[in-house]
Amino acid sequence: MAKFIVVAATLAGAVLGTAIGAVAQGGYFPPAQTYRQPGNAHYQPYMVDALQALQHARGLLGSAPLDKGGHRIRALAAVDQAINETNAGIQYANTHG
């Protein structure tokens, strides 16, 4: 499980590292299946897989006991921002082909 969290944190860092502009914290995160609809010409398997991994990581972090000196809360915020950026990237590709 620790290895998964390291991978998820690395993925979140990679997504955040390429993000440009400010992103609102928190918000609604549509399920990844939303982007797997049949006939979607803009299907993006890597972005969808990343989104699913981030959503899984968020669930694990949300279930973790205690705050870990504030690090769990900051990790949740980073994963939330990575989810927002991933959704924004998918939406951008869907509207700009």
C-alpha positions as CSV (number, residue, x, y, z in Angstrom):
1,M,0.0,0.0,0.0
2,A,2.9,2.4,0.7
3,K,4.2,1.8,-2.8
4,F,0.8,2.7,-4.2
5,I,0.7,5.9,-2.3
6,V,4.2,6.8,-3.5
7,V,3.0,6.1,-7.1
8,A,-0.2,8.1,-6.6
9,A,1.8,11.0,-5.1
10,T,4.3,10.9,-8.0
11,L,1.4,10.9,-10.5
12,A,-0.3,13.8,-8.7
13,G,3.0,15.7,-8.7
14,A,3.5,15.1,-12.5
15,V,0.0,16.3,-13.2
16,L,0.4,19.3,-11.0
17,G,3.8,20.1,-12.4
18,T,2.4,20.6,-15.8
19,A,-0.6,22.6,-14.7
20,I,-0.9,26.2,-15.7
21,G,-3.1,28.7,-13.9
22,A,-5.1,28.6,-10.7
23,V,-7.5,25.8,-10.0
24,A,-10.3,25.9,-7.5
25,Q,-9.8,23.6,-4.5
26,G,-12.3,20.9,-4.0
27,G,-15.4,20.5,-6.1
28,Y,-17.3,17.8,-7.9
29,F,-15.3,15.0,-9.5
30,P,-17.3,13.2,-12.2
31,P,-16.5,9.4,-12.3
32,A,-14.0,8.3,-14.9
33,Q,-16.7,6.2,-16.6
34,T,-18.2,9.5,-17.8
35,Y,-15.3,9.6,-20.3
36,R,-15.7,6.0,-21.4
37,Q,-18.9,6.4,-23.2
38,P,-19.2,4.4,-26.5
39,G,-18.6,6.5,-29.6
40,N,-16.6,9.1,-27.8
41,A,-14.2,10.3,-30.5
42,H,-12.0,11.9,-27.9
43,Y,-11.4,8.8,-25.7
44,Q,-8.2,9.3,-23.8
45,P,-7.2,6.0,-22.1
46,Y,-4.1,7.4,-20.3
47,M,-6.0,10.4,-18.9
48,V,-8.9,8.2,-17.9
49,D,-6.6,5.7,-16.2
50,A,-4.8,8.5,-14.4
51,L,-8.1,9.9,-13.3
52,Q,-9.2,6.5,-11.9
53,A,-5.9,6.2,-10.0
54,L,-6.2,9.6,-8.6
55,Q,-9.8,9.0,-7.4
56,H,-8.6,5.7,-5.8
57,A,-5.8,7.5,-4.1
58,R,-8.2,10.1,-2.8
59,G,-10.4,7.4,-1.3
60,L,-7.4,5.8,0.4
61,L,-6.2,9.1,1.8
62,G,-9.7,10.0,2.9
63,S,-10.0,6.8,4.8
64,A,-6.6,7.0,6.5
65,P,-6.8,7.6,10.2
66,L,-5.4,10.7,11.8
67,D,-3.9,13.7,10.1
68,K,-0.2,12.7,10.0
69,G,1.0,16.1,11.0
70,G,-1.0,17.9,8.3
71,H,0.5,15.8,5.5
72,R,-2.6,13.8,4.8
73,I,-4.7,17.0,4.4
74,R,-2.1,18.5,2.1
75,A,-2.0,15.2,0.1
76,L,-5.8,15.3,-0.2
77,A,-5.6,18.9,-1.5
78,A,-2.9,18.0,-4.0
79,V,-4.9,15.0,-5.3
80,D,-8.0,17.1,-5.5
81,Q,-6.1,19.6,-7.6
82,A,-4.6,16.8,-9.8
83,I,-8.2,15.5,-10.3
84,N,-9.4,18.9,-11.3
85,E,-6.4,19.3,-13.8
86,T,-7.0,15.9,-15.3
87,N,-10.7,16.6,-15.8
88,A,-9.8,20.0,-17.3
89,G,-7.4,18.3,-19.7
90,I,-10.0,15.8,-20.8
91,Q,-12.6,18.5,-21.3
92,Y,-10.1,20.6,-23.2
93,A,-9.3,17.7,-25.5
94,N,-13.0,17.0,-26.0
95,T,-13.7,20.6,-27.1
96,H,-10.5,21.2,-29.1
97,G,-10.2,17.8,-30.8
